Amino acid sequence: MRDLAAALARNVKGRVLAQGPIRWRPRRLASDPESADAIPAEAAAEQGLSWEELEAEAMACTRCPLCEGRTNVVFGEGSRSAELVFVGEAPGLDEDRSGRPFVGRAGQLLTQMISAMGFSREDVYIANVLKCRPPQNRDPAADEVDLCRPYLLRQIELIQPKVICTLGRHALCTLTGYDGAMGRARGRRREFLGTTLIPTWHPAYLLRNPAAKREAWDDLKAVLAVLGRSVPPRG
Ligand code: SF4
C-alpha cells in the first residue's frame, strides 16, 4: 500500500496539479509521498491481499465506527476483470439492507446509464469509497475515508481497469483530493493510478436535476472513447 499511496501522491501533485487552474486539496494520503507512514497500520494490510482475503477482511471490518450501525458491508460487485469501474460515495439505506451497491432509485438510473453504454452491470465493477452506510446518509468523515479507502484502492489495483468513472463530487474528492465544484471537474479526464479517471454526476443528483443528464451522457461517451468503443444507437 505504500507504493500505492506514493503513486497517488505523485498523481495528485505531479500530474493533476500541472494540468490547469483547477484547485486541489490533497488529502493525507495524497499530500506527501513521505506520508505513507500516516496510513494506519491496519490499512497497510491490504497490500498483496487476494480478492477472497480482501473481501473477508472488509466483511468483518471494525476499523471505524460505521461498523456499529451497518446491516451489511457493501463490498462492491461486478466483473473483477472489468475495463470500467464506477465509484460512488457510500451505501444508502437500500444498499445497507441488501449488501449491494447502487440498488435504490439512483442505482436503477445507474443501471440504465450502464445499459445505454452497451454494458450490463455484470460487465463493469461498481463500488463505493465507504463500504458501510453513514448514519442518515451524512457525508463521510475524513477519518472514515482514510480508513476505508485502502479497500477500494486494492480493488482497483486487482481489477486494473482502463477507466474509473467517479459518481458525484464526494467520490471524486475523497479519491483524488480535489476540493472544488463538481461542475468544474466534470468534462476533464485525468490520469489516476495508471488509469483514466472521468468524473460525472451522481445518479441521485441526476434524479433531482434531469437537465444534467445530457452532461452525464457526454461523460459516459468520453468513457466509451477511452475504452475504444463506439456509442450504441439510442434504443
Ligand atoms: S466503513 Fe470501511 S473502514 Fe469503516 S467499518 Fe466499514 S469497511 Fe471498515
Residues whose N, C-alpha, C, O or C-beta is under 5 A from the ligand:
A	BS01	SF4	A58 C61 T62 R63 C64 L66 C67 L130 K131 C132 E144 L147 C148
